[in-house]
Amino acid sequence: MKKYFNGFLESLDDSLFEVKYDQYRNGRMVVEIEQNPNGKGWKPSGLAVTEAKWWIYVFAPDAFIAVEVDRLKKYLNINNKIPIKEFAKFSNNPTKGYLLFPEDVSKLMSSDLYDKEKK
């Protein structure tokens, strides 16, 4: 287990992580995939364009999870019935993405279905 954690720490040194947060502290996780800055048209963003290896999601100042981007993408691909929602509709930068509920986050983190394929 230590090698996995060391790999995580090394990737932080290389800035291979993206940090998002739970603004409302409701245990839900928003995964952005598009944005429409200043109403100029939708373009890929967030998970759709990240070059990060790790997706860090902060639920509270002292509570967060770290998920490999590939695992998160695999989860969303397998669970393709999760609807894409629009957020901040009336702001100058509305976004679209997935809203994951606490039970989704639990499945994402614990099911071996989303593990890397063994080589």
PyRosetta script that sets phi, psi and omega in degrees:
from pyrosetta import init, pose_from_sequence

init()
pose = pose_from_sequence("MKKYFNGFLESLDDSLFEVKYDQYRNGRMVVEIEQNPNGKGWKPSGLAVTEAKWWIYVFAPDAFIAVEVDRLKKYLNINNKIPIKEFAKFSNNPTKGYLLFPEDVSKLMSSDLYDKEKK")
pose.set_psi(1, -33.2)
pose.set_omega(1, -177.1)
pose.set_phi(2, -61.1)
pose.set_psi(2, -35.0)
pose.set_omega(2, -179.3)
pose.set_phi(3, -64.6)
pose.set_psi(3, -34.9)
pose.set_omega(3, 178.1)
pose.set_phi(4, -65.6)
pose.set_psi(4, -45.1)
pose.set_omega(4, -178.9)
pose.set_phi(5, -67.7)
pose.set_psi(5, -39.6)
pose.set_omega(5, 177.3)
pose.set_phi(6, -62.2)
pose.set_psi(6, -39.7)
pose.set_omega(6, 176.1)
pose.set_phi(7, -60.7)
pose.set_psi(7, -40.6)
pose.set_omega(7, 176.7)
pose.set_phi(8, -61.2)
pose.set_psi(8, -48.8)
pose.set_omega(8, -178.6)
pose.set_phi(9, -62.8)
pose.set_psi(9, -39.8)
pose.set_omega(9, 177.8)
pose.set_phi(10, -63.0)
pose.set_psi(10, -39.8)
pose.set_omega(10, -179.9)
pose.set_phi(11, -67.6)
pose.set_psi(11, -27.1)
pose.set_omega(11, 175.6)
pose.set_phi(12, -67.2)
pose.set_psi(12, -36.4)
pose.set_omega(12, 176.5)
pose.set_phi(13, -62.1)
pose.set_psi(13, -31.4)
pose.set_omega(13, -179.0)
pose.set_phi(14, -90.0)
pose.set_psi(14, 7.8)
pose.set_omega(14, -179.0)
pose.set_phi(15, 58.3)
pose.set_psi(15, 36.4)
pose.set_omega(15, -179.7)
pose.set_phi(16, -95.2)
pose.set_psi(16, 46.1)
pose.set_omega(16, -179.2)
pose.set_phi(17, -141.3)
pose.set_psi(17, 154.7)
pose.set_omega(17, 176.8)
pose.set_phi(18, -126.2)
pose.set_psi(18, 135.2)
pose.set_omega(18, -176.2)
pose.set_phi(19, -114.0)
pose.set_psi(19, 129.0)
pose.set_omega(19, 175.5)
pose.set_phi(20, -126.1)
pose.set_psi(20, 165.8)
pose.set_omega(20, -179.6)
pose.set_phi(21, -142.6)
pose.set_psi(21, 157.4)
pose.set_omega(21, 179.0)
pose.set_phi(22, -87.8)
pose.set_psi(22, 89.6)
pose.set_omega(22, -175.1)
pose.set_phi(23, -56.5)
pose.set_psi(23, -35.6)
pose.set_omega(23, -175.3)
pose.set_phi(24, -97.1)
pose.set_psi(24, -3.3)
pose.set_omega(24, 179.8)
pose.set_phi(25, 51.8)
pose.set_psi(25, 50.4)
pose.set_omega(25, -179.6)
pose.set_phi(26, -113.7)
pose.set_psi(26, 8.4)
pose.set_omega(26, 177.7)
pose.set_phi(27, 80.6)
pose.set_psi(27, 3.7)
pose.set_omega(27, 178.8)
pose.set_phi(28, -95.9)
pose.set_psi(28, 153.6)
pose.set_omega(28, -177.0)
pose.set_phi(29, -122.6)
pose.set_psi(29, 121.2)
pose.set_omega(29, 176.8)
pose.set_phi(30, -97.6)
pose.set_psi(30, 130.7)
pose.set_omega(30, 178.7)
pose.set_phi(31, -118.2)
pose.set_psi(31, 101.9)
pose.set_omega(31, -177.5)
pose.set_phi(32, -73.3)
pose.set_psi(32, 140.9)
pose.set_omega(32, 176.0)
pose.set_phi(33, -131.3)
pose.set_psi(33, -14.1)
pose.set_omega(33, 178.3)
pose.set_phi(34, -148.1)
pose.set_psi(34, 155.9)
pose.set_omega(34, 173.6)
pose.set_phi(35, -143.0)
pose.set_psi(35, 159.6)
pose.set_omega(35, -179.4)
pose.set_phi(36, -130.6)
pose.set_psi(36, 75.2)
pose.set_omega(36, -175.1)
pose.set_phi(37, -65.9)
pose.set_psi(37, 126.0)
pose.set_omega(37, 177.9)
pose.set_phi(38, 53.6)
pose.set_psi(38, 29.3)
pose.set_omega(38, 176.6)
pose.set_phi(39, 66.1)
pose.set_psi(39, 23.6)
pose.set_omega(39, -177.0)
pose.set_phi(40, -92.1)
pose.set_psi(40, 9.3)
pose.set_omega(40, 178.6)
pose.set_phi(41, 113.9)
pose.set_psi(41, 148.8)
pose.set_omega(41, -177.6)
pose.set_phi(42, -74.7)
pose.set_psi(42, 137.2)
pose.set_omega(42, 176.2)
pose.set_phi(43, -140.3)
pose.set_psi(43, 152.1)
pose.set_omega(43, 179.3)
pose.set_phi(44, -59.6)
pose.set_psi(44, 145.2)
pose.set_omega(44, 177.6)
pose.set_phi(45, -157.0)
pose.set_psi(45, -179.3)
pose.set_omega(45, 175.5)
pose.set_phi(46, 55.0)
pose.set_psi(46, -127.2)
pose.set_omega(46, -176.6)
pose.set_phi(47, -61.1)
pose.set_psi(47, -29.7)
pose.set_omega(47, -177.9)
pose.set_phi(48, -68.8)
pose.set_psi(48, -22.2)
pose.set_omega(48, -176.1)
pose.set_phi(49, -125.4)
pose.set_psi(49, -5.3)
pose.set_omega(49, -174.2)
pose.set_phi(50, -60.5)
pose.set_psi(50, 145.0)
pose.set_omega(50, 172.7)
pose.set_phi(51, -105.9)
pose.set_psi(51, 5.6)
pose.set_omega(51, -178.9)
pose.set_phi(52, -71.0)
pose.set_psi(52, 154.3)
pose.set_omega(52, 173.6)
pose.set_phi(53, -91.4)
pose.set_psi(53, -30.4)
pose.set_omega(53, -175.7)
pose.set_phi(54, -121.1)
pose.set_psi(54, 139.5)
pose.set_omega(54, 175.3)
pose.set_phi(55, -109.3)
pose.set_psi(55, 110.3)
pose.set_omega(55, -178.4)
pose.set_phi(56, -99.4)
pose.set_psi(56, 128.3)
pose.set_omega(56, 179.1)
pose.set_phi(57, -123.1)
pose.set_psi(57, 118.0)
pose.set_omega(57, -177.4)
pose.set_phi(58, -92.9)
pose.set_psi(58, 119.2)
pose.set_omega(58, 178.4)
pose.set_phi(59, -92.7)
pose.set_psi(59, -26.8)
pose.set_omega(59, 178.4)
pose.set_phi(60, -158.1)
pose.set_psi(60, 164.5)
pose.set_omega(60, -177.6)
pose.set_phi(61, -52.5)
pose.set_psi(61, -27.6)
pose.set_omega(61, -178.5)
pose.set_phi(62, -122.3)
pose.set_psi(62, 25.8)
pose.set_omega(62, -179.9)
pose.set_phi(63, -147.3)
pose.set_psi(63, 118.6)
pose.set_omega(63, 179.9)
pose.set_phi(64, -148.9)
pose.set_psi(64, 165.0)
pose.set_omega(64, 172.6)
pose.set_phi(65, -122.5)
pose.set_psi(65, 156.2)
pose.set_omega(65, 175.3)
pose.set_phi(66, -125.8)
pose.set_psi(66, 124.6)
pose.set_omega(66, -178.1)
pose.set_phi(67, -127.6)
pose.set_psi(67, 134.0)
pose.set_omega(67, 173.9)
pose.set_phi(68, -62.1)
pose.set_psi(68, 136.3)
pose.set_omega(68, -178.6)
pose.set_phi(69, -54.8)
pose.set_psi(69, -41.5)
pose.set_omega(69, -180.0)
pose.set_phi(70, -61.4)
pose.set_psi(70, -37.0)
pose.set_omega(70, 178.8)
pose.set_phi(71, -66.5)
pose.set_psi(71, -44.4)
pose.set_omega(71, 179.5)
pose.set_phi(72, -62.2)
pose.set_psi(72, -43.8)
pose.set_omega(72, 178.2)
pose.set_phi(73, -63.4)
pose.set_psi(73, -40.3)
pose.set_omega(73, 178.5)
pose.set_phi(74, -63.9)
pose.set_psi(74, -42.0)
pose.set_omega(74, 178.1)
pose.set_phi(75, -58.8)
pose.set_psi(75, -47.7)
pose.set_omega(75, -178.1)
pose.set_phi(76, -68.1)
pose.set_psi(76, -34.1)
pose.set_omega(76, 177.9)
pose.set_phi(77, -67.4)
pose.set_psi(77, -46.0)
pose.set_omega(77, -179.7)
pose.set_phi(78, -68.1)
pose.set_psi(78, -39.6)
pose.set_omega(78, -179.5)
pose.set_phi(79, -96.8)
pose.set_psi(79, 56.2)
pose.set_omega(79, -171.6)
pose.set_phi(80, -73.7)
pose.set_psi(80, 4.9)
pose.set_omega(80, 176.5)
pose.set_phi(81, -92.8)
pose.set_psi(81, -4.3)
pose.set_omega(81, 175.3)
pose.set_phi(82, -67.9)
pose.set_psi(82, 121.3)
pose.set_omega(82, -175.3)
pose.set_phi(83, -72.4)
pose.set_psi(83, 150.9)
pose.set_omega(83, 172.7)
pose.set_phi(84, -86.3)
pose.set_psi(84, 129.5)
pose.set_omega(84, -177.7)
pose.set_phi(85, -115.0)
pose.set_psi(85, 158.3)
pose.set_omega(85, 174.6)
pose.set_phi(86, -100.7)
pose.set_psi(86, 137.2)
pose.set_omega(86, -179.1)
pose.set_phi(87, -121.9)
pose.set_psi(87, 150.6)
pose.set_omega(87, 178.4)
pose.set_phi(88, 52.2)
pose.set_psi(88, 46.1)
pose.set_omega(88, -174.8)
pose.set_phi(89, -49.5)
pose.set_psi(89, -39.8)
pose.set_omega(89, -173.2)
pose.set_phi(90, -102.3)
pose.set_psi(90, 15.0)
pose.set_omega(90, 177.8)
pose.set_phi(91, -89.0)
pose.set_psi(91, 178.3)
pose.set_omega(91, 176.9)
pose.set_phi(92, -82.4)
pose.set_psi(92, 0.5)
pose.set_omega(92, 176.8)
pose.set_phi(93, -147.7)
pose.set_psi(93, 69.4)
pose.set_omega(93, 177.3)
pose.set_phi(94, -65.2)
pose.set_psi(94, 154.0)
pose.set_omega(94, -179.4)
pose.set_phi(95, -130.9)
pose.set_psi(95, 163.0)
pose.set_omega(95, 172.3)
pose.set_phi(96, -125.4)
pose.set_psi(96, 149.5)
pose.set_omega(96, 178.9)
pose.set_phi(97, 177.3)
pose.set_psi(97, -167.2)
pose.set_omega(97, -178.3)
pose.set_phi(98, -102.4)
pose.set_psi(98, 140.6)
pose.set_omega(98, 173.5)
pose.set_phi(99, -107.9)
pose.set_psi(99, 111.6)
pose.set_omega(99, -179.9)
pose.set_phi(100, -100.1)
pose.set_psi(100, 128.5)
pose.set_omega(100, 178.6)
pose.set_phi(101, -85.4)
pose.set_psi(101, 164.7)
pose.set_omega(101, -178.4)
pose.set_phi(102, -50.9)
pose.set_psi(102, -38.5)
pose.set_omega(102, 179.2)
pose.set_phi(103, -67.5)
pose.set_psi(103, -30.9)
pose.set_omega(103, 175.3)
pose.set_phi(104, -67.3)
pose.set_psi(104, -45.5)
pose.set_omega(104, -179.7)
pose.set_phi(105, -61.4)
pose.set_psi(105, -40.5)
pose.set_omega(105, 178.1)
pose.set_phi(106, -61.5)
pose.set_psi(106, -45.0)
pose.set_omega(106, 177.5)
pose.set_phi(107, -63.3)
pose.set_psi(107, -44.3)
pose.set_omega(107, 178.8)
pose.set_phi(108, -55.4)
pose.set_psi(108, -42.4)
pose.set_omega(108, -174.7)
pose.set_phi(109, -81.8)
pose.set_psi(109, -25.2)
pose.set_omega(109, -169.6)
pose.set_phi(110, -113.4)
pose.set_psi(110, -22.3)
pose.set_omega(110, -175.1)
pose.set_phi(111, -78.9)
pose.set_psi(111, 134.4)
pose.set_omega(111, 177.8)
pose.set_phi(112, -73.0)
pose.set_psi(112, -7.5)
pose.set_omega(112, 176.8)
pose.set_phi(113, -60.2)
pose.set_psi(113, -26.8)
pose.set_omega(113, -176.0)
pose.set_phi(114, -103.0)
pose.set_psi(114, 4.8)
pose.set_omega(114, 176.9)
pose.set_phi(115, -65.3)
pose.set_psi(115, 157.5)
pose.set_omega(115, 174.0)
pose.set_phi(116, -63.1)
pose.set_psi(116, 148.0)
pose.set_omega(116, 176.9)
pose.set_phi(117, -70.7)
pose.set_psi(117, 136.5)
pose.set_omega(117, 178.5)
pose.set_phi(118, -72.5)
pose.set_psi(118, 136.6)
pose.set_omega(118, 179.1)
pose.set_phi(119, -99.6)
pose.dump_pdb("model.pdb")
